[in-house]
Amino acid sequence: MLNFTDIKLGKILVLNNQPHVVTYCYFSKVTKGKPTKKCKFKNLMTGSNIDYTVKTGESFEEADYKKEKATFLYASGDEYSFMLVETFETVDINNDMIGGKEGYLTEGLEVFVIYYNDSPIAVELPIKVSLKVTFTTDAAKGNTVSDVFKDAVVETGITVKVPGFIKDGEYVIINTVEDECQGRDVDRK
């Protein structure tokens, strides 16, 4: 059982007889009240998100799941193929199970495939990925007081906001949880 203090980002629990992952969790304490945690739970079966306030003393059943390390191979329509690292088996995952994060998948990217009741239900991406910028727009000129961001298209085809100094051909680190650019990847040229 998961109690109030165990509810954290990434924990997988059972709510309404379905597995949910905690995607957001904020601890809140009012002056004369008991502490609560304002959370977002993502249903791993349907992909829907729910807002939930966890109260002190409340507990949840921890989901019986397993994770297997896999490598992304290729996409074909709405299906994404992954090879399990330990067994070299190929697992096909539906687009819905990736949760809108398919734009971060590059060939050879290591992920975790999450199984519930021996069926694959979701893919867990690394928190940060390095992607090559293929096209950027010009940053606004003269704005030196605040951070300047511009649109950039990365190698997978998605558009992200990057700092104004990023140029075509450079690699950037993208946070897959927050969908934000973390800066230039200086290890890759």
Sequence and secondary structure as in RCSB ss.txt:
>XXXX:A:sequence
MLNFTDIKLGKILVLNNQPHVVTYCYFSKVTKGKPTKKCKFKNLMTGSNIDYTVKTGESFEEADYKKEKATFLYA
SGDEYSFMLVETFETVDINNDMIGGKEGYLTEGLEVFVIYYNDSPIAVELPIKVSLKVTFTTDAAKGNTVSDVFK
DAVVETGITVKVPGFIKDGEYVIINTVEDECQGRDVDRK
>XXXX:A:secstr
 B GGG  TT EEEETTEEEEEEEEEEE  TTS  EEEEEEEETTT  EEEEEEETT  BEE  EEEEEEEEEEE
ETTEEEEEETTT  EEEEEGGGGTT GGG  TT EEEEEEETTEEEEEE  SEEEEEEEEE    TT  SS  EE
EEEETTS EEEEETT  TT EEEEETTTTEEEEE TT  
